[in-house]
Amino acid sequence: MESIQQRVQHLVEQASAALAAHGLSARFEISAGEDTCLVEVDLPDGDGFQALVSTSSGGWVGVLDPHQEDLTTAQWPRYVVARAQGATAGEALEEATRSPGRARRWRRTRS
């Protein structure tokens, strides 16, 4: 059985790989407890969010950005990539929960 720390490390690796595939990066800091791990995600533009994973959450990741939204482990990397591309929390949630064939890239334009 996978420990909570191993599970969170795997989720961070998934997100890092997805970011790298898009030429993006983020900094992940894991605060591990016995049954719960908090992941602080710092994006290059200075923005960031938190994710909560617990032993009782099954295959879900609780993203706290600014309110908790539960994502599947498959949606998690898409959410992180969308946020790193400049999407708002709402846009990233929409992107992450969209069916894979309907993915859209978010880019914040600079004025």
VOVO-41086 format. One record per residue: x, y, z negated of N, C-alpha, C in turn; residue number from 1. Coordinates in Angstrom, 2 decimals, always signed. Example, Ala and Ser with C-alpha at 12.3 -4.5 7.8 and 13.67 -1.06 7.14 Angstrom:
VOVO-41086
<node n_X="+13.19" n_Y="-5.69" n_Z="-7.80" ca_X="+12.30" ca_Y="-4.50" ca_Z="-7.80" c_X="+13.20" c_Y="-3.30" c_Z="-7.80" pos="1"/>
<node n_X="+12.85" n_Y="-2.25" n_Z="-7.08" ca_X="+13.67" ca_Y="-1.06" ca_Z="-7.14" c_X="+12.90" c_Y="+0.03" c_Z="-7.87" pos="2"/>
***
This chain:
VOVO-41086
<node n_X="+0.84" n_Y="-1.18" n_Z="+0.00" ca_X="+0.00" ca_Y="+0.00" ca_Z="+0.00" c_X="+0.89" c_Y="+1.25" c_Z="+0.00" pos="1"/>
<node n_X="+0.54" n_Y="+2.19" n_Z="+0.82" ca_X="+1.30" ca_Y="+3.43" ca_Z="+0.98" c_X="+1.03" c_Y="+4.38" c_Z="-0.20" pos="2"/>
<node n_X="+2.10" n_Y="+4.94" n_Z="-0.77" ca_X="+1.91" ca_Y="+5.90" ca_Z="-1.86" c_X="+1.41" c_Y="+7.23" c_Z="-1.29" pos="3"/>
<node n_X="+0.91" n_Y="+8.07" n_Z="-2.16" ca_X="+0.41" ca_Y="+9.38" ca_Z="-1.74" c_X="+1.54" c_Y="+10.21" c_Z="-1.14" pos="4"/>
<node n_X="+2.73" n_Y="+10.11" n_Z="-1.73" ca_X="+3.87" ca_Y="+10.87" ca_Z="-1.21" c_X="+4.27" c_Y="+10.39" c_Z="+0.19" pos="5"/>
<node n_X="+4.24" n_Y="+9.08" n_Z="+0.42" ca_X="+4.54" ca_Y="+8.53" ca_Z="+1.74" c_X="+3.49" c_Y="+8.97" c_Z="+2.76" pos="6"/>
<node n_X="+2.25" n_Y="+8.96" n_Z="+2.33" ca_X="+1.15" ca_Y="+9.37" ca_Z="+3.22" c_X="+1.31" c_Y="+10.83" c_Z="+3.62" pos="7"/>
<node n_X="+1.61" n_Y="+11.69" n_Z="+2.67" ca_X="+1.77" ca_Y="+13.12" ca_Z="+2.96" c_X="+3.00" c_Y="+13.35" c_Z="+3.84" pos="8"/>
<node n_X="+4.07" n_Y="+12.64" n_Z="+3.56" ca_X="+5.28" ca_Y="+12.78" ca_Z="+4.39" c_X="+4.96" c_Y="+12.39" c_Z="+5.83" pos="9"/>
<node n_X="+4.18" n_Y="+11.34" n_Z="+6.01" ca_X="+3.77" ca_Y="+10.91" ca_Z="+7.35" c_X="+2.93" c_Y="+12.00" c_Z="+8.04" pos="10"/>
<node n_X="+2.01" n_Y="+12.61" n_Z="+7.31" ca_X="+1.18" ca_Y="+13.68" ca_Z="+7.87" c_X="+2.04" c_Y="+14.89" c_Z="+8.28" pos="11"/>
<node n_X="+3.02" n_Y="+15.22" n_Z="+7.46" ca_X="+3.93" ca_Y="+16.33" ca_Z="+7.78" c_X="+4.74" c_Y="+16.00" c_Z="+9.03" pos="12"/>
<node n_X="+5.21" n_Y="+14.76" n_Z="+9.12" ca_X="+5.97" ca_Y="+14.34" ca_Z="+10.31" c_X="+5.10" c_Y="+14.40" c_Z="+11.56" pos="13"/>
<node n_X="+3.83" n_Y="+14.00" n_Z="+11.46" ca_X="+2.91" ca_Y="+14.08" ca_Z="+12.59" c_X="+2.74" c_Y="+15.53" c_Z="+13.05" pos="14"/>
<node n_X="+2.53" n_Y="+16.42" n_Z="+12.10" ca_X="+2.33" ca_Y="+17.83" ca_Z="+12.43" c_X="+3.61" c_Y="+18.43" c_Z="+13.02" pos="15"/>
<node n_X="+4.76" n_Y="+18.09" n_Z="+12.45" ca_X="+6.04" ca_Y="+18.60" ca_Z="+12.96" c_X="+6.28" c_Y="+18.15" c_Z="+14.40" pos="16"/>
<node n_X="+5.98" n_Y="+16.89" n_Z="+14.68" ca_X="+6.15" ca_Y="+16.36" ca_Z="+16.04" c_X="+5.21" c_Y="+17.06" c_Z="+17.02" pos="17"/>
<node n_X="+3.97" n_Y="+17.29" n_Z="+16.61" ca_X="+3.02" ca_Y="+17.99" ca_Z="+17.48" c_X="+3.48" c_Y="+19.43" c_Z="+17.74" pos="18"/>
<node n_X="+3.98" n_Y="+20.09" n_Z="+16.70" ca_X="+4.50" ca_Y="+21.45" ca_Z="+16.86" c_X="+5.69" c_Y="+21.46" c_Z="+17.83" pos="19"/>
<node n_X="+6.62" n_Y="+20.53" n_Z="+17.63" ca_X="+7.81" ca_Y="+20.46" ca_Z="+18.49" c_X="+7.44" c_Y="+20.22" c_Z="+19.94" pos="20"/>
<node n_X="+6.41" n_Y="+19.42" n_Z="+20.18" ca_X="+5.95" ca_Y="+19.15" ca_Z="+21.54" c_X="+5.45" c_Y="+20.41" c_Z="+22.24" pos="21"/>
<node n_X="+5.05" n_Y="+21.41" n_Z="+21.45" ca_X="+4.57" ca_Y="+22.69" ca_Z="+21.99" c_X="+5.62" c_Y="+23.79" c_Z="+21.85" pos="22"/>
<node n_X="+6.82" n_Y="+23.43" n_Z="+21.44" ca_X="+7.88" ca_Y="+24.42" ca_Z="+21.25" c_X="+7.63" c_Y="+25.33" c_Z="+20.06" pos="23"/>
<node n_X="+6.93" n_Y="+24.83" n_Z="+19.05" ca_X="+6.57" ca_Y="+25.61" ca_Z="+17.87" c_X="+7.19" c_Y="+24.99" c_Z="+16.62" pos="24"/>
<node n_X="+7.14" n_Y="+25.73" n_Z="+15.54" ca_X="+7.63" ca_Y="+25.20" ca_Z="+14.27" c_X="+6.83" c_Y="+25.78" c_Z="+13.12" pos="25"/>
<node n_X="+6.99" n_Y="+25.19" n_Z="+11.97" ca_X="+6.39" ca_Y="+25.66" ca_Z="+10.72" c_X="+7.23" c_Y="+25.08" c_Z="+9.60" pos="26"/>
<node n_X="+7.10" n_Y="+25.68" n_Z="+8.43" ca_X="+7.79" ca_Y="+25.16" ca_Z="+7.26" c_X="+6.75" c_Y="+24.51" c_Z="+6.36" pos="27"/>
<node n_X="+7.04" n_Y="+23.28" n_Z="+5.93" ca_X="+6.14" ca_Y="+22.53" ca_Z="+5.08" c_X="+6.81" c_Y="+22.33" c_Z="+3.72" pos="28"/>
<node n_X="+6.08" n_Y="+22.63" n_Z="+2.66" ca_X="+6.58" ca_Y="+22.40" ca_Z="+1.31" c_X="+5.56" c_Y="+21.53" c_Z="+0.59" pos="29"/>
<node n_X="+6.02" n_Y="+20.39" n_Z="+0.10" ca_X="+5.14" ca_Y="+19.43" ca_Z="-0.55" c_X="+5.31" c_Y="+19.50" c_Z="-2.06" pos="30"/>
<node n_X="+4.20" n_Y="+19.67" n_Z="-2.77" ca_X="+4.17" ca_Y="+19.59" ca_Z="-4.23" c_X="+3.41" c_Y="+18.32" c_Z="-4.57" pos="31"/>
<node n_X="+4.15" n_Y="+17.32" n_Z="-5.02" ca_X="+3.55" ca_Y="+16.00" ca_Z="-5.22" c_X="+3.18" c_Y="+15.77" c_Z="-6.67" pos="32"/>
<node n_X="+1.99" n_Y="+15.25" n_Z="-6.85" ca_X="+1.53" ca_Y="+14.79" ca_Z="-8.14" c_X="+1.35" c_Y="+13.28" c_Z="-8.08" pos="33"/>
<node n_X="+0.80" n_Y="+12.72" n_Z="-9.11" ca_X="+0.61" ca_Y="+11.27" ca_Z="-9.13" c_X="-0.49" c_Y="+10.83" c_Z="-8.16" pos="34"/>
<node n_X="-1.59" n_Y="+11.58" n_Z="-8.12" ca_X="-2.73" ca_Y="+11.22" ca_Z="-7.28" c_X="-3.04" c_Y="+12.24" c_Z="-6.21" pos="35"/>
<node n_X="-2.38" n_Y="+13.39" n_Z="-6.23" ca_X="-2.68" ca_Y="+14.48" ca_Z="-5.31" c_X="-1.40" c_Y="+15.16" c_Z="-4.84" pos="36"/>
<node n_X="-1.39" n_Y="+15.58" n_Z="-3.59" ca_X="-0.27" ca_Y="+16.36" ca_Z="-3.06" c_X="-0.82" c_Y="+17.62" c_Z="-2.41" pos="37"/>
<node n_X="-0.14" n_Y="+18.72" n_Z="-2.67" ca_X="-0.48" ca_Y="+19.99" ca_Z="-2.05" c_X="+0.62" c_Y="+20.28" c_Z="-1.03" pos="38"/>
<node n_X="+0.21" n_Y="+20.62" n_Z="+0.18" ca_X="+1.17" ca_Y="+20.95" ca_Z="+1.23" c_X="+0.99" c_Y="+22.42" c_Z="+1.57" pos="39"/>
<node n_X="+2.05" n_Y="+23.20" n_Z="+1.38" ca_X="+2.06" ca_Y="+24.61" ca_Z="+1.77" c_X="+2.62" c_Y="+24.67" c_Z="+3.19" pos="40"/>
<node n_X="+1.88" n_Y="+25.28" n_Z="+4.10" ca_X="+2.31" ca_Y="+25.40" ca_Z="+5.48" c_X="+2.58" c_Y="+26.88" c_Z="+5.76" pos="41"/>
<node n_X="+3.83" n_Y="+27.21" n_Z="+6.05" ca_X="+4.22" ca_Y="+28.58" ca_Z="+6.38" c_X="+4.48" c_Y="+28.65" c_Z="+7.87" pos="42"/>
<node n_X="+3.73" n_Y="+29.52" n_Z="+8.54" ca_X="+3.85" ca_Y="+29.69" ca_Z="+9.98" c_X="+4.87" c_Y="+30.78" c_Z="+10.31" pos="43"/>
<node n_X="+5.47" n_Y="+30.71" n_Z="+11.50" ca_X="+6.50" ca_Y="+31.68" ca_Z="+11.88" c_X="+6.04" c_Y="+33.14" c_Z="+11.85" pos="44"/>
<node n_X="+4.76" n_Y="+33.40" n_Z="+12.06" ca_X="+4.27" ca_Y="+34.78" ca_Z="+12.09" c_X="+4.00" c_Y="+35.34" c_Z="+10.68" pos="45"/>
<node n_X="+4.35" n_Y="+34.55" n_Z="+9.65" ca_X="+4.15" ca_Y="+35.00" ca_Z="+8.27" c_X="+2.84" c_Y="+34.54" c_Z="+7.67" pos="46"/>
<node n_X="+1.95" n_Y="+34.01" n_Z="+8.48" ca_X="+0.68" ca_Y="+33.48" ca_Z="+8.01" c_X="+0.91" c_Y="+32.08" c_Z="+7.44" pos="47"/>
<node n_X="-0.07" n_Y="+31.50" n_Z="+6.85" ca_X="+0.06" ca_Y="+30.15" ca_Z="+6.34" c_X="-1.23" c_Y="+29.67" c_Z="+5.69" pos="48"/>
<node n_X="-1.20" n_Y="+28.44" n_Z="+5.25" ca_X="-2.36" ca_Y="+27.84" ca_Z="+4.61" c_X="-1.90" c_Y="+26.65" c_Z="+3.78" pos="49"/>
<node n_X="-2.83" n_Y="+26.04" n_Z="+3.08" ca_X="-2.53" ca_Y="+24.89" ca_Z="+2.24" c_X="-3.39" c_Y="+23.71" c_Z="+2.67" pos="50"/>
<node n_X="-2.88" n_Y="+22.53" n_Z="+2.39" ca_X="-3.65" ca_Y="+21.30" ca_Z="+2.63" c_X="-3.55" c_Y="+20.44" c_Z="+1.38" pos="51"/>
<node n_X="-4.61" n_Y="+19.74" n_Z="+1.08" ca_X="-4.68" ca_Y="+18.91" ca_Z="-0.11" c_X="-4.97" c_Y="+17.47" c_Z="+0.31" pos="52"/>
<node n_X="-4.15" n_Y="+16.56" n_Z="-0.17" ca_X="-4.34" ca_Y="+15.14" ca_Z="+0.12" c_X="-4.34" c_Y="+14.41" c_Z="-1.22" pos="53"/>
<node n_X="-5.32" n_Y="+13.56" n_Z="-1.41" ca_X="-5.39" ca_Y="+12.81" ca_Z="-2.67" c_X="-5.59" c_Y="+11.34" c_Z="-2.39" pos="54"/>
<node n_X="-5.36" n_Y="+10.53" n_Z="-3.40" ca_X="-5.55" ca_Y="+9.09" ca_Z="-3.24" c_X="-7.01" c_Y="+8.75" c_Z="-2.97" pos="55"/>
<node n_X="-7.91" n_Y="+9.60" n_Z="-3.41" ca_X="-9.34" ca_Y="+9.32" ca_Z="-3.22" c_X="-9.90" c_Y="+9.91" c_Z="-1.92" pos="56"/>
<node n_X="-9.04" n_Y="+10.61" n_Z="-1.14" ca_X="-9.54" ca_Y="+11.27" ca_Z="+0.07" c_X="-9.60" c_Y="+10.35" c_Z="+1.28" pos="57"/>
<node n_X="-9.15" n_Y="+9.12" n_Z="+1.15" ca_X="-9.20" ca_Y="+8.19" ca_Z="+2.28" c_X="-8.37" c_Y="+8.71" c_Z="+3.43" pos="58"/>
<node n_X="-8.95" n_Y="+8.77" n_Z="+4.61" ca_X="-8.24" ca_Y="+9.24" ca_Z="+5.80" c_X="-8.44" c_Y="+10.71" c_Z="+6.06" pos="59"/>
<node n_X="-8.77" n_Y="+11.48" n_Z="+5.06" ca_X="-9.07" ca_Y="+12.90" ca_Z="+5.24" c_X="-7.98" c_Y="+13.79" c_Z="+4.65" pos="60"/>
<node n_X="-7.83" n_Y="+14.97" n_Z="+5.27" ca_X="-6.93" ca_Y="+16.01" ca_Z="+4.78" c_X="-7.81" c_Y="+17.22" c_Z="+4.49" pos="61"/>
<node n_X="-7.75" n_Y="+17.74" n_Z="+3.27" ca_X="-8.51" ca_Y="+18.93" ca_Z="+2.92" c_X="-7.68" c_Y="+20.17" c_Z="+3.21" pos="62"/>
<node n_X="-8.08" n_Y="+20.93" n_Z="+4.22" ca_X="-7.36" ca_Y="+22.15" ca_Z="+4.60" c_X="-8.01" c_Y="+23.33" c_Z="+3.87" pos="63"/>
<node n_X="-7.20" n_Y="+24.06" n_Z="+3.12" ca_X="-7.67" ca_Y="+25.22" ca_Z="+2.36" c_X="-7.26" c_Y="+26.47" c_Z="+3.12" pos="64"/>
<node n_X="-8.13" n_Y="+26.97" n_Z="+4.00" ca_X="-7.73" ca_Y="+28.06" ca_Z="+4.90" c_X="-8.92" c_Y="+28.87" c_Z="+5.36" pos="65"/>
<node n_X="-9.56" n_Y="+29.72" n_Z="+4.68" ca_X="-9.47" ca_Y="+30.00" ca_Z="+3.26" c_X="-10.37" c_Y="+29.09" c_Z="+2.44" pos="66"/>
<node n_X="-11.33" n_Y="+28.44" n_Z="+3.09" ca_X="-12.23" ca_Y="+27.52" ca_Z="+2.39" c_X="-11.82" c_Y="+26.10" c_Z="+2.76" pos="67"/>
<node n_X="-12.17" n_Y="+25.14" n_Z="+1.93" ca_X="-11.79" ca_Y="+23.77" ca_Z="+2.22" c_X="-12.62" c_Y="+23.20" c_Z="+3.36" pos="68"/>
<node n_X="-11.91" n_Y="+22.65" n_Z="+4.32" ca_X="-12.51" ca_Y="+21.91" ca_Z="+5.41" c_X="-11.81" c_Y="+20.57" c_Z="+5.46" pos="69"/>
<node n_X="-12.55" n_Y="+19.50" n_Z="+5.59" ca_X="-11.96" ca_Y="+18.17" ca_Z="+5.64" c_X="-11.72" c_Y="+17.77" c_Z="+7.09" pos="70"/>
<node n_X="-10.48" n_Y="+17.42" n_Z="+7.39" ca_X="-10.08" ca_Y="+16.98" ca_Z="+8.72" c_X="-9.63" c_Y="+15.54" c_Z="+8.67" pos="71"/>
<node n_X="-9.82" n_Y="+14.83" n_Z="+9.76" ca_X="-9.26" ca_Y="+13.49" ca_Z="+9.84" c_X="-7.75" c_Y="+13.62" c_Z="+10.07" pos="72"/>
<node n_X="-7.03" n_Y="+12.52" n_Z="+9.89" ca_X="-5.59" ca_Y="+12.56" ca_Z="+10.13" c_X="-5.28" c_Y="+12.83" c_Z="+11.60" pos="73"/>
<node n_X="-6.18" n_Y="+12.50" n_Z="+12.51" ca_X="-5.99" ca_Y="+12.79" ca_Z="+13.93" c_X="-6.22" c_Y="+14.28" c_Z="+14.23" pos="74"/>
<node n_X="-7.11" n_Y="+14.92" n_Z="+13.49" ca_X="-7.40" ca_Y="+16.34" ca_Z="+13.70" c_X="-6.35" c_Y="+17.24" c_Z="+13.06" pos="75"/>
<node n_X="-5.69" n_Y="+16.78" n_Z="+12.01" ca_X="-4.71" ca_Y="+17.56" ca_Z="+11.26" c_X="-3.62" c_Y="+18.18" c_Z="+12.15" pos="76"/>
<node n_X="-2.91" n_Y="+17.39" n_Z="+13.00" ca_X="-1.86" ca_Y="+18.01" ca_Z="+13.81" c_X="-2.41" c_Y="+19.05" c_Z="+14.79" pos="77"/>
<node n_X="-3.61" n_Y="+18.81" n_Z="+15.33" ca_X="-4.21" ca_Y="+19.78" ca_Z="+16.26" c_X="-4.51" c_Y="+21.10" c_Z="+15.54" pos="78"/>
<node n_X="-4.94" n_Y="+21.00" n_Z="+14.28" ca_X="-5.22" ca_Y="+22.20" ca_Z="+13.49" c_X="-3.93" c_Y="+22.99" c_Z="+13.27" pos="79"/>
<node n_X="-2.87" n_Y="+22.30" n_Z="+12.86" ca_X="-1.60" ca_Y="+22.96" ca_Z="+12.59" c_X="-1.07" c_Y="+23.63" c_Z="+13.86" pos="80"/>
<node n_X="-1.13" n_Y="+22.95" n_Z="+14.99" ca_X="-0.65" ca_Y="+23.53" ca_Z="+16.26" c_X="-1.46" c_Y="+24.77" c_Z="+16.63" pos="81"/>
<node n_X="-2.77" n_Y="+24.69" n_Z="+16.52" ca_X="-3.62" ca_Y="+25.84" ca_Z="+16.87" c_X="-3.29" c_Y="+27.04" c_Z="+15.99" pos="82"/>
<node n_X="-3.10" n_Y="+26.81" n_Z="+14.69" ca_X="-2.75" ca_Y="+27.92" ca_Z="+13.78" c_X="-1.39" c_Y="+28.50" c_Z="+14.15" pos="83"/>
<node n_X="-0.43" n_Y="+27.64" n_Z="+14.50" ca_X="+0.91" ca_Y="+28.11" ca_Z="+14.88" c_X="+0.88" c_Y="+28.87" c_Z="+16.20" pos="84"/>
<node n_X="-0.11" n_Y="+28.59" n_Z="+17.03" ca_X="-0.27" ca_Y="+29.30" ca_Z="+18.30" c_X="-0.98" c_Y="+30.64" c_Z="+18.12" pos="85"/>
<node n_X="-1.39" n_Y="+30.96" n_Z="+16.90" ca_X="-2.00" ca_Y="+32.24" ca_Z="+16.63" c_X="-3.51" c_Y="+32.22" c_Z="+16.45" pos="86"/>
<node n_X="-4.10" n_Y="+31.04" n_Z="+16.44" ca_X="-5.55" ca_Y="+30.94" ca_Z="+16.24" c_X="-5.91" c_Y="+31.30" c_Z="+14.80" pos="87"/>
<node n_X="-7.08" n_Y="+31.86" n_Z="+14.63" ca_X="-7.60" ca_Y="+32.09" ca_Z="+13.28" c_X="-7.98" c_Y="+30.74" c_Z="+12.68" pos="88"/>
<node n_X="-8.28" n_Y="+30.73" n_Z="+11.40" ca_X="-8.70" ca_Y="+29.49" ca_Z="+10.74" c_X="-9.94" c_Y="+28.90" c_Z="+11.44" pos="89"/>
<node n_X="-10.90" n_Y="+29.74" n_Z="+11.76" ca_X="-12.12" ca_Y="+29.27" ca_Z="+12.43" c_X="-11.85" c_Y="+28.73" c_Z="+13.82" pos="90"/>
<node n_X="-11.01" n_Y="+29.43" n_Z="+14.58" ca_X="-10.66" ca_Y="+28.96" ca_Z="+15.93" c_X="-9.90" c_Y="+27.64" c_Z="+15.87" pos="91"/>
<node n_X="-8.98" n_Y="+27.52" n_Z="+14.90" ca_X="-8.21" ca_Y="+26.30" ca_Z="+14.75" c_X="-9.10" c_Y="+25.13" c_Z="+14.36" pos="92"/>
<node n_X="-10.07" n_Y="+25.39" n_Z="+13.49" ca_X="-11.01" ca_Y="+24.34" ca_Z="+13.10" c_X="-11.82" c_Y="+23.88" c_Z="+14.31" pos="93"/>
<node n_X="-12.26" n_Y="+24.82" n_Z="+15.10" ca_X="-13.00" ca_Y="+24.48" ca_Z="+16.32" c_X="-12.13" c_Y="+23.66" c_Z="+17.26" pos="94"/>
<node n_X="-10.88" n_Y="+24.06" n_Z="+17.42" ca_X="-9.95" ca_Y="+23.34" ca_Z="+18.29" c_X="-9.68" c_Y="+21.94" c_Z="+17.77" pos="95"/>
<node n_X="-9.46" n_Y="+21.80" n_Z="+16.47" ca_X="-9.13" ca_Y="+20.50" ca_Z="+15.88" c_X="-10.29" c_Y="+19.52" c_Z="+15.96" pos="96"/>
<node n_X="-11.51" n_Y="+20.02" n_Z="+15.86" ca_X="-12.68" ca_Y="+19.13" ca_Z="+15.84" c_X="-13.30" c_Y="+18.94" c_Z="+17.22" pos="97"/>
<node n_X="-12.77" n_Y="+19.62" n_Z="+18.21" ca_X="-13.24" ca_Y="+19.46" ca_Z="+19.59" c_X="-12.80" c_Y="+18.09" c_Z="+20.11" pos="98"/>
<node n_X="-13.59" n_Y="+17.50" n_Z="+20.98" ca_X="-13.18" ca_Y="+16.21" ca_Z="+21.55" c_X="-11.91" c_Y="+16.43" c_Z="+22.38" pos="99"/>
<node n_X="-10.98" n_Y="+15.48" n_Z="+22.38" ca_X="-9.67" ca_Y="+15.67" ca_Z="+23.01" c_X="-9.71" c_Y="+16.13" c_Z="+24.46" pos="100"/>
<node n_X="-10.68" n_Y="+15.73" n_Z="+25.22" ca_X="-10.76" ca_Y="+16.13" ca_Z="+26.63" c_X="-11.12" c_Y="+17.60" c_Z="+26.81" pos="101"/>
<node n_X="-11.57" n_Y="+18.25" n_Z="+25.75" ca_X="-12.02" ca_Y="+19.64" ca_Z="+25.86" c_X="-11.08" c_Y="+20.60" c_Z="+25.14" pos="102"/>
<node n_X="-9.85" n_Y="+20.19" n_Z="+24.92" ca_X="-8.89" ca_Y="+21.03" ca_Z="+24.18" c_X="-8.63" c_Y="+22.34" c_Z="+24.92" pos="103"/>
<node n_X="-8.41" n_Y="+23.37" n_Z="+24.15" ca_X="-8.14" ca_Y="+24.70" ca_Z="+24.69" c_X="-6.95" c_Y="+25.26" c_Z="+23.92" pos="104"/>
<node n_X="-6.11" n_Y="+26.01" n_Z="+24.59" ca_X="-4.95" ca_Y="+26.60" ca_Z="+23.91" c_X="-5.29" c_Y="+28.02" c_Z="+23.49" pos="105"/>
<node n_X="-4.94" n_Y="+28.32" n_Z="+22.25" ca_X="-5.17" ca_Y="+29.65" ca_Z="+21.71" c_X="-3.86" c_Y="+30.41" c_Z="+21.71" pos="106"/>
<node n_X="-3.89" n_Y="+31.60" n_Z="+22.25" ca_X="-2.74" ca_Y="+32.49" ca_Z="+22.21" c_X="-3.24" c_Y="+33.86" c_Z="+21.86" pos="107"/>
<node n_X="-2.70" n_Y="+34.40" n_Z="+20.79" ca_X="-3.04" ca_Y="+35.76" ca_Z="+20.41" c_X="-2.23" c_Y="+36.68" c_Z="+21.30" pos="108"/>
<node n_X="-2.88" n_Y="+37.62" n_Z="+21.95" ca_X="-2.17" ca_Y="+38.55" ca_Z="+22.83" c_X="-1.69" c_Y="+39.74" c_Z="+22.03" pos="109"/>
<node n_X="-0.56" n_Y="+40.22" n_Z="+22.41" ca_X="+0.00" ca_Y="+41.40" ca_Z="+21.73" c_X="-0.35" c_Y="+42.64" c_Z="+22.53" pos="110"/>
<node n_X="-0.76" n_Y="+43.67" n_Z="+21.83" ca_X="-1.13" ca_Y="+44.91" ca_Z="+22.51" c_X="+0.05" c_Y="+45.86" c_Z="+22.53" pos="111"/>
***
